Amino acid sequence: MKKLRSTMKVLFSTPWRQVFVWSMVASWILVETTAVSHADESSERRTENMIIVTFDGLRCHEVFEGADSRLLNRNYGGIEKTILAEIKARYWADDTATRREKLLPFLWSSVAK
């Protein structure tokens, strides 16, 4: 029970995480209810292929806030000093909107607009 409480605390620690988690739950419910309602309509239609897209290791912080300044170093981010300046130039900006567009350009320039 302690582990569940600590997991829930981490999942819902910020408003962006709450939005992310609840949107995932809503998406799952939508998929499940749609599948059940269409199963009764016609036995002729059969799905042969299904594509599921997942993001393993993607943090909601990066999606909504861009690169994390706490991870842009050797200790926590594992970035070598030789390429640290290049990484910061490529992914860091003071503005959150610019930072997230630099990190995930397709998501914020095409999908979100």
Sequence and secondary structure as in RCSB ss.txt:
>XXXX:A:sequence
MKKLRSTMKVLFSTPWRQVFVWSMVASWILVETTAVSHADESSERRTENMIIVTFDGLRCHEVFEGADSRLLNRN
YGGIEKTILAEIKARYWADDTATRREKLLPFLWSSVAK
>XXXX:A:secstr
 HHHHHHHHHHTSSHHHHHHHHHHHHHHHHHHHHHHHHHHH SS           TT  HHHHHH S GGGSSHH
HH   HHHHHHHHHHH  SSHHHHHHHHSHHIIIII  
